[in-house]
Amino acid sequence: MSEGLPQAHREAPRQTLTRRRFLGAAAASVALAACGRRRPKAQPLAPGATVLALGDSITYGTGAATPASYPAVLASLTGWNVVNAGVPGDTSAQALARTPQLLDEHAPALVIVSIGGNDFLRRLSEADTRANVRRICELARAAGAQVLLVAVPRPTAAAAVTGSLSDHPLYEALSAELELPLHREGWASVLADEALRSDRIHANAEGYRRFAEGVAATAREAGLL
């Protein structure tokens, strides 16, 4: 049947088959590369390991007694030595500025990064906030610590009306970019519930306990516990 066809028509099926084989091989390569990008399992921390909880007033525990702060509760849940490095009013830039000294002083095995809320409340540059949080995570890793990133909610007009909160998307993006475990919707769920708040932007003792329990669950899922 092909003998009477022009040369170009006789070659077309062969070219199509070659192209299909090439595309199939390319798809297989992409799939293998995607498998290679799977987030590595975290290393479990032994009881007594030093953990640095870096943050602002909701890490410090404003609105509750010191033993009710989330780092204190997390220590009791995990057996880790959790250092409360929360400073009320801190922005991401201020937290970044004190990170090197904290890492030198405590040599933590894990840094829990929960910062950015004051940036959002003060309407600071979101690009700068992202860059600061990213740098904190990088410094912690360079010092030999693992990192657990905590998503912070973004205040919006809708949130003020409905009372609902949702995580700022920059944390999900950084978690994917840096391949870090992320504790999602922790502060958002606590601070959206009046029964778990001491005021509009801080938890009460029960709220901090709920948050610590959520962090412990995320740590366990990530392989840190």
Biotite code that builds the C-alpha atoms (Angstrom):
import biotite.structure as struc

atoms = struc.array([
    struc.Atom([0.000, 0.000, 0.000], chain_id="A", res_id=1, res_name="MET", atom_name="CA", element="C"),
    struc.Atom([2.846, 2.441, 0.783], chain_id="A", res_id=2, res_name="SER", atom_name="CA", element="C"),
    struc.Atom([4.759, 1.924, -2.448], chain_id="A", res_id=3, res_name="GLU", atom_name="CA", element="C"),
    struc.Atom([2.720, 4.530, -4.318], chain_id="A", res_id=4, res_name="GLY", atom_name="CA", element="C"),
    struc.Atom([2.946, 7.155, -1.549], chain_id="A", res_id=5, res_name="LEU", atom_name="CA", element="C"),
    struc.Atom([5.407, 10.046, -1.615], chain_id="A", res_id=6, res_name="PRO", atom_name="CA", element="C"),
    struc.Atom([8.553, 9.623, 0.524], chain_id="A", res_id=7, res_name="GLN", atom_name="CA", element="C"),
    struc.Atom([7.335, 12.183, 3.140], chain_id="A", res_id=8, res_name="ALA", atom_name="CA", element="C"),
    struc.Atom([4.117, 10.214, 3.723], chain_id="A", res_id=9, res_name="HIS", atom_name="CA", element="C"),
    struc.Atom([6.015, 6.933, 4.111], chain_id="A", res_id=10, res_name="ARG", atom_name="CA", element="C"),
    struc.Atom([8.304, 8.517, 6.760], chain_id="A", res_id=11, res_name="GLU", atom_name="CA", element="C"),
    struc.Atom([5.456, 10.129, 8.818], chain_id="A", res_id=12, res_name="ALA", atom_name="CA", element="C"),
    struc.Atom([4.422, 6.984, 10.796], chain_id="A", res_id=13, res_name="PRO", atom_name="CA", element="C"),
    struc.Atom([8.054, 6.300, 11.675], chain_id="A", res_id=14, res_name="ARG", atom_name="CA", element="C"),
    struc.Atom([8.539, 9.888, 12.925], chain_id="A", res_id=15, res_name="GLN", atom_name="CA", element="C"),
    struc.Atom([5.319, 9.702, 14.953], chain_id="A", res_id=16, res_name="THR", atom_name="CA", element="C"),
    struc.Atom([6.462, 6.490, 16.663], chain_id="A", res_id=17, res_name="LEU", atom_name="CA", element="C"),
    struc.Atom([9.849, 8.016, 17.478], chain_id="A", res_id=18, res_name="THR", atom_name="CA", element="C"),
    struc.Atom([8.185, 11.116, 18.931], chain_id="A", res_id=19, res_name="ARG", atom_name="CA", element="C"),
    struc.Atom([5.860, 9.002, 21.099], chain_id="A", res_id=20, res_name="ARG", atom_name="CA", element="C"),
    struc.Atom([8.798, 7.046, 22.459], chain_id="A", res_id=21, res_name="ARG", atom_name="CA", element="C"),
    struc.Atom([10.636, 10.291, 23.279], chain_id="A", res_id=22, res_name="PHE", atom_name="CA", element="C"),
    struc.Atom([7.622, 11.765, 25.057], chain_id="A", res_id=23, res_name="LEU", atom_name="CA", element="C"),
    struc.Atom([7.129, 8.567, 27.052], chain_id="A", res_id=24, res_name="GLY", atom_name="CA", element="C"),
    struc.Atom([10.738, 8.588, 28.206], chain_id="A", res_id=25, res_name="ALA", atom_name="CA", element="C"),
    struc.Atom([10.478, 12.269, 29.157], chain_id="A", res_id=26, res_name="ALA", atom_name="CA", element="C"),
    struc.Atom([7.338, 11.619, 31.202], chain_id="A", res_id=27, res_name="ALA", atom_name="CA", element="C"),
    struc.Atom([9.081, 8.771, 33.032], chain_id="A", res_id=28, res_name="ALA", atom_name="CA", element="C"),
    struc.Atom([12.031, 11.058, 33.827], chain_id="A", res_id=29, res_name="SER", atom_name="CA", element="C"),
    struc.Atom([9.702, 13.716, 35.250], chain_id="A", res_id=30, res_name="VAL", atom_name="CA", element="C"),
    struc.Atom([7.969, 11.130, 37.428], chain_id="A", res_id=31, res_name="ALA", atom_name="CA", element="C"),
    struc.Atom([11.300, 9.873, 38.778], chain_id="A", res_id=32, res_name="LEU", atom_name="CA", element="C"),
    struc.Atom([12.431, 13.434, 39.498], chain_id="A", res_id=33, res_name="ALA", atom_name="CA", element="C"),
    struc.Atom([9.206, 14.115, 41.391], chain_id="A", res_id=34, res_name="ALA", atom_name="CA", element="C"),
    struc.Atom([9.855, 11.047, 43.537], chain_id="A", res_id=35, res_name="CYS", atom_name="CA", element="C"),
    struc.Atom([13.307, 12.415, 44.278], chain_id="A", res_id=36, res_name="GLY", atom_name="CA", element="C"),
    struc.Atom([11.804, 15.657, 45.585], chain_id="A", res_id=37, res_name="ARG", atom_name="CA", element="C"),
    struc.Atom([9.787, 13.959, 48.310], chain_id="A", res_id=38, res_name="ARG", atom_name="CA", element="C"),
    struc.Atom([10.290, 15.656, 51.660], chain_id="A", res_id=39, res_name="ARG", atom_name="CA", element="C"),
    struc.Atom([12.910, 13.760, 53.701], chain_id="A", res_id=40, res_name="PRO", atom_name="CA", element="C"),
    struc.Atom([11.799, 12.232, 56.976], chain_id="A", res_id=41, res_name="LYS", atom_name="CA", element="C"),
    struc.Atom([12.829, 14.239, 60.025], chain_id="A", res_id=42, res_name="ALA", atom_name="CA", element="C"),
    struc.Atom([15.168, 12.750, 62.592], chain_id="A", res_id=43, res_name="GLN", atom_name="CA", element="C"),
    struc.Atom([13.526, 11.927, 65.945], chain_id="A", res_id=44, res_name="PRO", atom_name="CA", element="C"),
    struc.Atom([14.639, 13.961, 68.952], chain_id="A", res_id=45, res_name="LEU", atom_name="CA", element="C"),
    struc.Atom([15.589, 12.195, 72.152], chain_id="A", res_id=46, res_name="ALA", atom_name="CA", element="C"),
    struc.Atom([13.993, 13.139, 75.477], chain_id="A", res_id=47, res_name="PRO", atom_name="CA", element="C"),
    struc.Atom([15.865, 16.099, 76.928], chain_id="A", res_id=48, res_name="GLY", atom_name="CA", element="C"),
    struc.Atom([16.835, 17.469, 73.516], chain_id="A", res_id=49, res_name="ALA", atom_name="CA", element="C"),
    struc.Atom([16.983, 21.251, 73.383], chain_id="A", res_id=50, res_name="THR", atom_name="CA", element="C"),
    struc.Atom([14.247, 22.843, 71.293], chain_id="A", res_id=51, res_name="VAL", atom_name="CA", element="C"),
    struc.Atom([14.123, 26.579, 70.602], chain_id="A", res_id=52, res_name="LEU", atom_name="CA", element="C"),
    struc.Atom([10.609, 28.037, 70.310], chain_id="A", res_id=53, res_name="ALA", atom_name="CA", element="C"),
    struc.Atom([11.161, 31.290, 68.422], chain_id="A", res_id=54, res_name="LEU", atom_name="CA", element="C"),
    struc.Atom([8.314, 33.771, 68.206], chain_id="A", res_id=55, res_name="GLY", atom_name="CA", element="C"),
    struc.Atom([6.491, 36.779, 69.576], chain_id="A", res_id=56, res_name="ASP", atom_name="CA", element="C"),
    struc.Atom([3.871, 37.291, 72.314], chain_id="A", res_id=57, res_name="SER", atom_name="CA", element="C"),
    struc.Atom([1.852, 34.158, 71.532], chain_id="A", res_id=58, res_name="ILE", atom_name="CA", element="C"),
    struc.Atom([5.017, 32.102, 71.922], chain_id="A", res_id=59, res_name="THR", atom_name="CA", element="C"),
    struc.Atom([5.914, 34.010, 75.087], chain_id="A", res_id=60, res_name="TYR", atom_name="CA", element="C"),
    struc.Atom([2.477, 33.182, 76.472], chain_id="A", res_id=61, res_name="GLY", atom_name="CA", element="C"),
    struc.Atom([0.843, 36.583, 76.880], chain_id="A", res_id=62, res_name="THR", atom_name="CA", element="C"),
    struc.Atom([-2.606, 36.117, 78.405], chain_id="A", res_id=63, res_name="GLY", atom_name="CA", element="C"),
    struc.Atom([-1.701, 33.174, 80.655], chain_id="A", res_id=64, res_name="ALA", atom_name="CA", element="C"),
    struc.Atom([0.674, 32.290, 83.474], chain_id="A", res_id=65, res_name="ALA", atom_name="CA", element="C"),
    struc.Atom([4.211, 31.280, 82.460], chain_id="A", res_id=66, res_name="THR", atom_name="CA", element="C"),
    struc.Atom([3.682, 27.523, 83.077], chain_id="A", res_id=67, res_name="PRO", atom_name="CA", element="C"),
    struc.Atom([0.719, 27.652, 80.668], chain_id="A", res_id=68, res_name="ALA", atom_name="CA", element="C"),
    struc.Atom([2.694, 29.008, 77.704], chain_id="A", res_id=69, res_name="SER", atom_name="CA", element="C"),
    struc.Atom([2.782, 26.698, 74.718], chain_id="A", res_id=70, res_name="TYR", atom_name="CA", element="C"),
    struc.Atom([6.556, 25.988, 75.024], chain_id="A", res_id=71, res_name="PRO", atom_name="CA", element="C"),
    struc.Atom([6.086, 24.930, 78.654], chain_id="A", res_id=72, res_name="ALA", atom_name="CA", element="C"),
    struc.Atom([3.168, 22.661, 77.765], chain_id="A", res_id=73, res_name="VAL", atom_name="CA", element="C"),
    struc.Atom([5.035, 21.237, 74.771], chain_id="A", res_id=74, res_name="LEU", atom_name="CA", element="C"),
    struc.Atom([7.955, 20.346, 77.052], chain_id="A", res_id=75, res_name="ALA", atom_name="CA", element="C"),
    struc.Atom([5.639, 18.362, 79.316], chain_id="A", res_id=76, res_name="SER", atom_name="CA", element="C"),
    struc.Atom([4.085, 16.563, 76.326], chain_id="A", res_id=77, res_name="LEU", atom_name="CA", element="C"),
    struc.Atom([7.354, 15.607, 74.639], chain_id="A", res_id=78, res_name="THR", atom_name="CA", element="C"),
    struc.Atom([10.057, 15.438, 77.293], chain_id="A", res_id=79, res_name="GLY", atom_name="CA", element="C"),
    struc.Atom([12.105, 17.955, 75.327], chain_id="A", res_id=80, res_name="TRP", atom_name="CA", element="C"),
    struc.Atom([13.870, 20.918, 76.922], chain_id="A", res_id=81, res_name="ASN", atom_name="CA", element="C"),
    struc.Atom([11.881, 23.671, 75.205], chain_id="A", res_id=82, res_name="VAL", atom_name="CA", element="C"),
    struc.Atom([13.437, 27.140, 75.460], chain_id="A", res_id=83, res_name="VAL", atom_name="CA", element="C"),
    struc.Atom([10.840, 29.903, 75.270], chain_id="A", res_id=84, res_name="ASN", atom_name="CA", element="C"),
    struc.Atom([12.341, 32.489, 72.907], chain_id="A", res_id=85, res_name="ALA", atom_name="CA", element="C"),
    struc.Atom([9.129, 34.455, 72.438], chain_id="A", res_id=86, res_name="GLY", atom_name="CA", element="C"),
    struc.Atom([9.383, 38.248, 72.731], chain_id="A", res_id=87, res_name="VAL", atom_name="CA", element="C"),
    struc.Atom([6.130, 40.246, 72.812], chain_id="A", res_id=88, res_name="PRO", atom_name="CA", element="C"),
    struc.Atom([5.919, 42.731, 69.961], chain_id="A", res_id=89, res_name="GLY", atom_name="CA", element="C"),
    struc.Atom([8.671, 41.162, 67.901], chain_id="A", res_id=90, res_name="ASP", atom_name="CA", element="C"),
    struc.Atom([8.506, 41.405, 64.124], chain_id="A", res_id=91, res_name="THR", atom_name="CA", element="C"),
    struc.Atom([10.153, 38.910, 61.816], chain_id="A", res_id=92, res_name="SER", atom_name="CA", element="C"),
    struc.Atom([13.085, 41.309, 61.350], chain_id="A", res_id=93, res_name="ALA", atom_name="CA", element="C"),
    struc.Atom([13.626, 41.563, 65.108], chain_id="A", res_id=94, res_name="GLN", atom_name="CA", element="C"),
    struc.Atom([13.388, 37.795, 65.513], chain_id="A", res_id=95, res_name="ALA", atom_name="CA", element="C"),
    struc.Atom([15.899, 37.365, 62.709], chain_id="A", res_id=96, res_name="LEU", atom_name="CA", element="C"),
    struc.Atom([18.297, 39.806, 64.384], chain_id="A", res_id=97, res_name="ALA", atom_name="CA", element="C"),
    struc.Atom([18.434, 37.771, 67.594], chain_id="A", res_id=98, res_name="ARG", atom_name="CA", element="C"),
    struc.Atom([18.465, 34.343, 65.942], chain_id="A", res_id=99, res_name="THR", atom_name="CA", element="C"),
    struc.Atom([22.279, 33.945, 65.622], chain_id="A", res_id=100, res_name="PRO", atom_name="CA", element="C"),
    struc.Atom([22.865, 34.629, 69.326], chain_id="A", res_id=101, res_name="GLN", atom_name="CA", element="C"),
    struc.Atom([20.062, 32.251, 70.334], chain_id="A", res_id=102, res_name="LEU", atom_name="CA", element="C"),
    struc.Atom([21.506, 29.498, 68.158], chain_id="A", res_id=103, res_name="LEU", atom_name="CA", element="C"),
    struc.Atom([24.986, 30.038, 69.617], chain_id="A", res_id=104, res_name="ASP", atom_name="CA", element="C"),
    struc.Atom([23.697, 30.099, 73.178], chain_id="A", res_id=105, res_name="GLU", atom_name="CA", element="C"),
    struc.Atom([21.373, 27.086, 73.091], chain_id="A", res_id=106, res_name="HIS", atom_name="CA", element="C"),
    struc.Atom([22.646, 24.915, 70.198], chain_id="A", res_id=107, res_name="ALA", atom_name="CA", element="C"),
    struc.Atom([19.132, 23.540, 69.651], chain_id="A", res_id=108, res_name="PRO", atom_name="CA", element="C"),
    struc.Atom([18.369, 20.271, 67.919], chain_id="A", res_id=109, res_name="ALA", atom_name="CA", element="C"),
    struc.Atom([15.104, 21.786, 66.661], chain_id="A", res_id=110, res_name="LEU", atom_name="CA", element="C"),
    struc.Atom([13.865, 25.335, 66.087], chain_id="A", res_id=111, res_name="VAL", atom_name="CA", element="C"),
    struc.Atom([10.114, 25.967, 66.011], chain_id="A", res_id=112, res_name="ILE", atom_name="CA", element="C"),
    struc.Atom([9.590, 29.140, 63.986], chain_id="A", res_id=113, res_name="VAL", atom_name="CA", element="C"),
    struc.Atom([6.333, 30.986, 64.699], chain_id="A", res_id=114, res_name="SER", atom_name="CA", element="C"),
    struc.Atom([6.759, 34.616, 63.676], chain_id="A", res_id=115, res_name="ILE", atom_name="CA", element="C"),
    struc.Atom([5.122, 37.191, 61.402], chain_id="A", res_id=116, res_name="GLY", atom_name="CA", element="C"),
    struc.Atom([1.897, 38.146, 63.173], chain_id="A", res_id=117, res_name="GLY", atom_name="CA", element="C"),
    struc.Atom([3.122, 41.598, 64.154], chain_id="A", res_id=118, res_name="ASN", atom_name="CA", element="C"),
    struc.Atom([4.315, 42.192, 60.600], chain_id="A", res_id=119, res_name="ASP", atom_name="CA", element="C"),
    struc.Atom([0.792, 41.549, 59.340], chain_id="A", res_id=120, res_name="PHE", atom_name="CA", element="C"),
    struc.Atom([-0.842, 43.685, 62.032], chain_id="A", res_id=121, res_name="LEU", atom_name="CA", element="C"),
    struc.Atom([1.491, 46.584, 61.215], chain_id="A", res_id=122, res_name="ARG", atom_name="CA", element="C"),
    struc.Atom([1.058, 46.084, 57.456], chain_id="A", res_id=123, res_name="ARG", atom_name="CA", element="C"),
    struc.Atom([4.773, 45.616, 56.862], chain_id="A", res_id=124, res_name="LEU", atom_name="CA", element="C"),
    struc.Atom([6.055, 44.365, 53.536], chain_id="A", res_id=125, res_name="SER", atom_name="CA", element="C"),
    struc.Atom([4.947, 40.763, 52.977], chain_id="A", res_id=126, res_name="GLU", atom_name="CA", element="C"),
    struc.Atom([7.975, 40.206, 50.762], chain_id="A", res_id=127, res_name="ALA", atom_name="CA", element="C"),
    struc.Atom([10.253, 41.295, 53.610], chain_id="A", res_id=128, res_name="ASP", atom_name="CA", element="C"),
    struc.Atom([8.393, 39.070, 56.077], chain_id="A", res_id=129, res_name="THR", atom_name="CA", element="C"),
    struc.Atom([8.823, 36.075, 53.805], chain_id="A", res_id=130, res_name="ARG", atom_name="CA", element="C"),
    struc.Atom([12.529, 36.844, 53.327], chain_id="A", res_id=131, res_name="ALA", atom_name="CA", element="C"),
    struc.Atom([13.060, 37.202, 57.091], chain_id="A", res_id=132, res_name="ASN", atom_name="CA", element="C"),
    struc.Atom([11.279, 33.966, 57.968], chain_id="A", res_id=133, res_name="VAL", atom_name="CA", element="C"),
    struc.Atom([13.165, 32.166, 55.220], chain_id="A", res_id=134, res_name="ARG", atom_name="CA", element="C"),
    struc.Atom([16.499, 33.470, 56.543], chain_id="A", res_id=135, res_name="ARG", atom_name="CA", element="C"),
    struc.Atom([15.664, 32.379, 60.096], chain_id="A", res_id=136, res_name="ILE", atom_name="CA", element="C"),
    struc.Atom([15.018, 28.851, 58.826], chain_id="A", res_id=137, res_name="CYS", atom_name="CA", element="C"),
    struc.Atom([18.230, 28.864, 56.816], chain_id="A", res_id=138, res_name="GLU", atom_name="CA", element="C"),
    struc.Atom([20.310, 30.041, 59.790], chain_id="A", res_id=139, res_name="LEU", atom_name="CA", element="C"),
    struc.Atom([18.813, 27.352, 62.004], chain_id="A", res_id=140, res_name="ALA", atom_name="CA", element="C"),
    struc.Atom([19.625, 24.660, 59.457], chain_id="A", res_id=141, res_name="ARG", atom_name="CA", element="C"),
    struc.Atom([23.147, 25.985, 58.969], chain_id="A", res_id=142, res_name="ALA", atom_name="CA", element="C"),
    struc.Atom([23.648, 25.677, 62.734], chain_id="A", res_id=143, res_name="ALA", atom_name="CA", element="C"),
    struc.Atom([22.708, 21.999, 62.557], chain_id="A", res_id=144, res_name="GLY", atom_name="CA", element="C"),
    struc.Atom([19.120, 22.279, 63.822], chain_id="A", res_id=145, res_name="ALA", atom_name="CA", element="C"),
    struc.Atom([15.994, 20.846, 62.279], chain_id="A", res_id=146, res_name="GLN", atom_name="CA", element="C"),
    struc.Atom([13.153, 23.299, 61.687], chain_id="A", res_id=147, res_name="VAL", atom_name="CA", element="C"),
    struc.Atom([9.421, 23.081, 62.271], chain_id="A", res_id=148, res_name="LEU", atom_name="CA", element="C"),
    struc.Atom([7.605, 26.003, 60.670], chain_id="A", res_id=149, res_name="LEU", atom_name="CA", element="C"),
    struc.Atom([4.361, 27.279, 62.198], chain_id="A", res_id=150, res_name="VAL", atom_name="CA", element="C"),
    struc.Atom([1.810, 29.040, 59.995], chain_id="A", res_id=151, res_name="ALA", atom_name="CA", element="C"),
    struc.Atom([0.525, 32.367, 61.302], chain_id="A", res_id=152, res_name="VAL", atom_name="CA", element="C"),
    struc.Atom([-2.926, 33.659, 60.311], chain_id="A", res_id=153, res_name="PRO", atom_name="CA", element="C"),
    struc.Atom([-3.378, 36.714, 58.142], chain_id="A", res_id=154, res_name="ARG", atom_name="CA", element="C"),
    struc.Atom([-5.791, 39.313, 59.540], chain_id="A", res_id=155, res_name="PRO", atom_name="CA", element="C"),
    struc.Atom([-8.382, 40.317, 56.939], chain_id="A", res_id=156, res_name="THR", atom_name="CA", element="C"),
    struc.Atom([-11.579, 42.363, 56.828], chain_id="A", res_id=157, res_name="ALA", atom_name="CA", element="C"),
    struc.Atom([-13.536, 39.143, 56.359], chain_id="A", res_id=158, res_name="ALA", atom_name="CA", element="C"),
    struc.Atom([-11.905, 37.657, 59.438], chain_id="A", res_id=159, res_name="ALA", atom_name="CA", element="C"),
    struc.Atom([-12.964, 40.664, 61.499], chain_id="A", res_id=160, res_name="ALA", atom_name="CA", element="C"),
    struc.Atom([-16.587, 40.221, 60.386], chain_id="A", res_id=161, res_name="VAL", atom_name="CA", element="C"),
    struc.Atom([-16.909, 36.432, 60.439], chain_id="A", res_id=162, res_name="THR", atom_name="CA", element="C"),
    struc.Atom([-14.448, 35.624, 63.204], chain_id="A", res_id=163, res_name="GLY", atom_name="CA", element="C"),
    struc.Atom([-12.752, 33.022, 61.009], chain_id="A", res_id=164, res_name="SER", atom_name="CA", element="C"),
    struc.Atom([-9.004, 32.999, 60.375], chain_id="A", res_id=165, res_name="LEU", atom_name="CA", element="C"),
    struc.Atom([-6.793, 31.278, 57.837], chain_id="A", res_id=166, res_name="SER", atom_name="CA", element="C"),
    struc.Atom([-3.042, 30.836, 57.500], chain_id="A", res_id=167, res_name="ASP", atom_name="CA", element="C"),
    struc.Atom([-1.048, 33.336, 55.491], chain_id="A", res_id=168, res_name="HIS", atom_name="CA", element="C"),
    struc.Atom([-0.004, 31.516, 52.287], chain_id="A", res_id=169, res_name="PRO", atom_name="CA", element="C"),
    struc.Atom([3.654, 32.480, 52.626], chain_id="A", res_id=170, res_name="LEU", atom_name="CA", element="C"),
    struc.Atom([4.169, 29.696, 55.192], chain_id="A", res_id=171, res_name="TYR", atom_name="CA", element="C"),
    struc.Atom([2.867, 26.983, 52.891], chain_id="A", res_id=172, res_name="GLU", atom_name="CA", element="C"),
    struc.Atom([5.096, 28.358, 50.142], chain_id="A", res_id=173, res_name="ALA", atom_name="CA", element="C"),
    struc.Atom([8.194, 28.385, 52.365], chain_id="A", res_id=174, res_name="LEU", atom_name="CA", element="C"),
    struc.Atom([7.426, 24.902, 53.653], chain_id="A", res_id=175, res_name="SER", atom_name="CA", element="C"),
    struc.Atom([7.389, 23.596, 50.089], chain_id="A", res_id=176, res_name="ALA", atom_name="CA", element="C"),
    struc.Atom([10.406, 25.613, 48.977], chain_id="A", res_id=177, res_name="GLU", atom_name="CA", element="C"),
    struc.Atom([12.627, 24.633, 51.918], chain_id="A", res_id=178, res_name="LEU", atom_name="CA", element="C"),
    struc.Atom([11.109, 21.165, 52.403], chain_id="A", res_id=179, res_name="GLU", atom_name="CA", element="C"),
    struc.Atom([10.133, 21.846, 56.008], chain_id="A", res_id=180, res_name="LEU", atom_name="CA", element="C"),
    struc.Atom([7.369, 20.293, 58.104], chain_id="A", res_id=181, res_name="PRO", atom_name="CA", element="C"),
    struc.Atom([4.581, 22.830, 58.635], chain_id="A", res_id=182, res_name="LEU", atom_name="CA", element="C"),
    struc.Atom([2.103, 23.101, 61.492], chain_id="A", res_id=183, res_name="HIS", atom_name="CA", element="C"),
    struc.Atom([-1.042, 24.307, 59.735], chain_id="A", res_id=184, res_name="ARG", atom_name="CA", element="C"),
    struc.Atom([-4.096, 26.099, 61.157], chain_id="A", res_id=185, res_name="GLU", atom_name="CA", element="C"),
    struc.Atom([-2.782, 25.947, 64.721], chain_id="A", res_id=186, res_name="GLY", atom_name="CA", element="C"),
    struc.Atom([-3.008, 29.602, 65.676], chain_id="A", res_id=187, res_name="TRP", atom_name="CA", element="C"),
    struc.Atom([-5.852, 30.168, 63.221], chain_id="A", res_id=188, res_name="ALA", atom_name="CA", element="C"),
    struc.Atom([-8.110, 27.649, 64.958], chain_id="A", res_id=189, res_name="SER", atom_name="CA", element="C"),
    struc.Atom([-7.205, 28.782, 68.480], chain_id="A", res_id=190, res_name="VAL", atom_name="CA", element="C"),
    struc.Atom([-7.491, 32.528, 67.898], chain_id="A", res_id=191, res_name="LEU", atom_name="CA", element="C"),
    struc.Atom([-10.775, 32.146, 66.010], chain_id="A", res_id=192, res_name="ALA", atom_name="CA", element="C"),
    struc.Atom([-12.379, 30.613, 69.115], chain_id="A", res_id=193, res_name="ASP", atom_name="CA", element="C"),
    struc.Atom([-13.438, 33.088, 71.817], chain_id="A", res_id=194, res_name="GLU", atom_name="CA", element="C"),
    struc.Atom([-13.323, 30.351, 74.439], chain_id="A", res_id=195, res_name="ALA", atom_name="CA", element="C"),
    struc.Atom([-9.609, 29.859, 73.748], chain_id="A", res_id=196, res_name="LEU", atom_name="CA", element="C"),
    struc.Atom([-8.585, 33.545, 73.748], chain_id="A", res_id=197, res_name="ARG", atom_name="CA", element="C"),
    struc.Atom([-7.572, 35.957, 76.487], chain_id="A", res_id=198, res_name="SER", atom_name="CA", element="C"),
    struc.Atom([-8.055, 38.911, 74.103], chain_id="A", res_id=199, res_name="ASP", atom_name="CA", element="C"),
    struc.Atom([-8.387, 39.483, 70.371], chain_id="A", res_id=200, res_name="ARG", atom_name="CA", element="C"),
    struc.Atom([-4.867, 38.327, 69.445], chain_id="A", res_id=201, res_name="ILE", atom_name="CA", element="C"),
    struc.Atom([-3.701, 36.142, 72.344], chain_id="A", res_id=202, res_name="HIS", atom_name="CA", element="C"),
    struc.Atom([-4.685, 32.719, 73.618], chain_id="A", res_id=203, res_name="ALA", atom_name="CA", element="C"),
    struc.Atom([-5.603, 31.793, 77.169], chain_id="A", res_id=204, res_name="ASN", atom_name="CA", element="C"),
    struc.Atom([-4.222, 28.806, 79.082], chain_id="A", res_id=205, res_name="ALA", atom_name="CA", element="C"),
    struc.Atom([-6.575, 26.364, 77.367], chain_id="A", res_id=206, res_name="GLU", atom_name="CA", element="C"),
    struc.Atom([-5.763, 27.863, 73.963], chain_id="A", res_id=207, res_name="GLY", atom_name="CA", element="C"),
    struc.Atom([-2.029, 27.462, 74.520], chain_id="A", res_id=208, res_name="TYR", atom_name="CA", element="C"),
    struc.Atom([-2.580, 23.873, 75.650], chain_id="A", res_id=209, res_name="ARG", atom_name="CA", element="C"),
    struc.Atom([-4.579, 23.111, 72.493], chain_id="A", res_id=210, res_name="ARG", atom_name="CA", element="C"),
    struc.Atom([-1.898, 24.704, 70.351], chain_id="A", res_id=211, res_name="PHE", atom_name="CA", element="C"),
    struc.Atom([0.909, 22.733, 72.043], chain_id="A", res_id=212, res_name="ALA", atom_name="CA", element="C"),
    struc.Atom([-1.012, 19.507, 71.530], chain_id="A", res_id=213, res_name="GLU", atom_name="CA", element="C"),
    struc.Atom([-1.316, 20.326, 67.834], chain_id="A", res_id=214, res_name="GLY", atom_name="CA", element="C"),
    struc.Atom([2.407, 21.058, 67.529], chain_id="A", res_id=215, res_name="VAL", atom_name="CA", element="C"),
    struc.Atom([3.211, 17.760, 69.237], chain_id="A", res_id=216, res_name="ALA", atom_name="CA", element="C"),
    struc.Atom([0.934, 15.930, 66.788], chain_id="A", res_id=217, res_name="ALA", atom_name="CA", element="C"),
    struc.Atom([2.612, 17.613, 63.804], chain_id="A", res_id=218, res_name="THR", atom_name="CA", element="C"),
    struc.Atom([6.045, 16.786, 65.215], chain_id="A", res_id=219, res_name="ALA", atom_name="CA", element="C"),
    struc.Atom([5.031, 13.158, 65.588], chain_id="A", res_id=220, res_name="ARG", atom_name="CA", element="C"),
    struc.Atom([3.687, 13.025, 62.046], chain_id="A", res_id=221, res_name="GLU", atom_name="CA", element="C"),
    struc.Atom([6.916, 14.579, 60.737], chain_id="A", res_id=222, res_name="ALA", atom_name="CA", element="C"),
    struc.Atom([9.053, 12.006, 62.550], chain_id="A", res_id=223, res_name="GLY", atom_name="CA", element="C"),
    struc.Atom([10.451, 14.349, 65.198], chain_id="A", res_id=224, res_name="LEU", atom_name="CA", element="C"),
    struc.Atom([8.758, 12.371, 67.985], chain_id="A", res_id=225, res_name="LEU", atom_name="CA", element="C"),
])
